Amino acid sequence: MKVSSLLAALLVATIGAGYSRPLGAQAPCSIIPVMVDSARDEVLSVLKNGGQVITELRHDLGVTRFEAFAPVQLVRDATLCSRAAAGFRHEVSPGTRFVVLRLGPVYYARDPDQRQDTGVIMDSTFKVLVRLGAAIP
């Protein structure tokens, strides 16, 4: 009886945490240095630019100085990476890895597909704030 109660509590806690991958599934977080460096360079370049959308984003977040996006931290937590995957416009295939970074008040998830979007910037609740699109030829 106690074991079944424990399993039920674990299931409720898992579902409540937004964990949608099967138990034991491979974590989607990528820590490959070249991928991490590329994602970091891309998002920092976008956040530094003076475009209207980014200016509005910084205003909405209350970020007056670029330094508020430092330090850039690599996310390794499988649950956070799984939550970030929900921000993509497509389903991420099992076993696909992608980079998730934390930059002050936001997360950046680099889209592993790169055909529709290059990545998404999300708030701390993983609500998509900005989609970065693929280059227009």
Secondary structure by P-SEA (a helix, b strand, c coil): caaaaaaaaaaaaaaaacccccccccccccccaaaaaaaaaaaaaaaacccaaaaaaaaaaccccccccccccccccaaaaaaaaaaccccccccbbbbbbbcccbbbbccccccccccccccccccccbbbbcccc
